[in-house]
């Protein structure tokens, strides 16, 4: 089953964050996401204008709410940066990669 077909699982804490070789196979299933310091995923999206970037951010917000897993979203004119990690453990879990894969499937109008 691909990451985008899975559902995010709430983290209750007490599990170690993914590190090193655990990250690579999950990252390979994403499109242009970056792992920063083995702590969070980051991707910047570019758009033709503010309204299109805002529409994308709203779609990400709806998706995040449906998954119960909420990224940090930074919106500016023509750009949206998404950062994802599991705050409960201050690091990465499979659910972070699942959300990123689902975001990759959202319509993206540039």
Secondary structure, 3 states (H helix, E strand, C coil): CCHHHCCCCCCCCCCCCCCCHHHHHHHCCCCCCEEECCCEEEEEEECCCHHHHHHHHHHHHHHHHHHCCCCEEEEECCEEEEEECECCCCECCHHHHHHHHHHHCCCCCC
